Amino acid sequence: MARKPGTRASAEFVLFDVVYEDGSQRSNRRVPNAVPGGAEGDGPAHDFIAEQDRVIAMKSGLPTVAIKSVRRSGRKDQPLSVRHLERPSRADERMKSDGMDSKHPFSERPCH
């Protein structure tokens, strides 16, 4: 008997978001449900995705890029990219150049 659409993917695979050393990002990388979890956490998923990348790079002839971080898709408890935390936003940069305090976006400009 045929399955309902969408039930197989959620039961057989876990989705991961991957950030690479060069800053690129791949979302919803599928890893078999049996691989991640247990005492090792999501560490085996990192190894599985790295192996997938190695095979893809070998077939395409392009060099592999090192994986910076791997996390389950849809989780909000961890930042996806460390780069986001390292660089201030454009709004913060504008406020600093205007003499405004970035911690208080509604603070007044200094009087001259």
C-alpha positions, 0 to 999 in steps of 0.5 A: 500500500502506498504511503502518504506524501511526506511521512517517509522523509520525516521518519527516515531522515534527520535534517541538518544545517551545515556552515562551512569554513568559507562562510557558505551554508547548506540547509536541510542536509538529510542524514539517515535517522539511525546515524545521529543521536545516542551518547555521541549526540550529533557528532556522527552526523558531522562525519556522515555529512563530511563523507557525503561532501568528500564523495561529491567533491571526488565526483565533481572534481572540486576541492572539499571545504571544511565543515565549521558547524553542524546543527539540526534544522529548525533549532533556534538555541544555537546561532547558525553562523559564528560570523553573524556574531563577530560582525556588527550589523549595519545599523550598529555601524550607522549609530556609532558613526552618528555618535549614538550608543548602539545599546540604546537605539533611541538615545539622543545624539550628543548636543554640539 
